Amino acid sequence: MKYFITIDGGGTKTDSVLFDETGHVVLRDVSMGCNALDAGIEVAKNRFAEIFRKMCEASPSGTIDAAFCGVAGS
């Protein structure tokens, strides 16, 4: 089974979803914004890395096959 993530990172919140190749949602997470212009580059980078870590841990295979990301301010 393949696993994918989407991340929509904005200034006020970051919405991310882990799903499998059938479209089944494994995990949905809403966290703080990761716009580097608002939070600063280091804070934004750390927030984004934390999202990836959380999604990899939740993936039944332990891996992510592809990521689709849109991050404001980048």
Secondary structure, 3 states (H helix, E strand, C coil): CCEEEEEEECCCEEEEEEEECCCCEEEEEEEECCCHHHHCHHHHHHHHHHHHHHHHHHCCCCCCCEEEEEECCC
